[in-house]
Amino acid sequence: MKETSKIYVEHICKSFGSLKVFDDFSLEFPEGKISAILGPSGCGKTSLLNILAGLLRVDSGRVATTKEVSYLFQEPRLLPWLTIRENIALVLQGKMAAGEIEATIDENLKATGLTDFSGYYPAQLSGGMLQRAAMARAFAFDAPLLLMDEPFKSLDLKTRSELITNFLQLWSLKPRTVITVTHDIKEGVMLGDFLLVLSGKPAQVSFQRKVTLLQTERSNNPQLMALEQELYQQLLA
């Protein structure tokens, strides 16, 4: 990892026409941890990710982020005319020597179970495998900040569970600051070291909680099952 820094927004304001999404909004994200953001549709979750990615400018306020960012979207966003290997190689050009690029691709294909599919084109793979490829690309690009906008949303329950497990394995090997948006309470609790709920227009943090248990210890934990219920009530409020 080439870069570490605090990641936060401070007193930001952002409007889309007459709709004010953020008004004097401040939030800091813990370094090297996973922050999971939940909240109703339209409350500013994706806008916050795009502000941190530098894709969306604020009207006022300060944004502290990293120069390089990886982004996992709801869709894999792979170029259809390139193979899986070529899609990953594309984000590494100019970042490292050719030999290192090939080694990095091999490492991440292996970690995501895609070694035998490196020469396939996106149209030849299932939705779950395409998201694995997108995940391999995101981790191959060694950015200190990874943003995720519901990357497991469209997958069936079994595939989603497998990819979350795979994601956590990758993250434990290559830890970085992660900020993920989800509508799935269990997913948020399984991933997040820091959980927060956004609500209202303009957005405000209506709930936040630090989770100290390691992700590997969270399955069927009574304490976290109670937290899921608390989040459920918060999202219904």
ABEGO torsion letter per residue (X at the ends): XABBBBBBBBGBBBBBEABBABBGBBBBBBBGBBBBBBEBBGAGAAAAAAAAAGABBBABEBBBBBABBBBBBABAGBBAABBAAAAAAAAABGABBAAAAAAAAAAAAAAAGAAAAAABBAAABBAAAAAAAAAAAAAABBBABBBBBGAAAABBAAAAAAAAAAAAAAAAABBBBBBBBBABAAAAAAABABBBBBBEOBBBBABBBBBABBAAAABGBAAAAAAAAAAAAAAAX
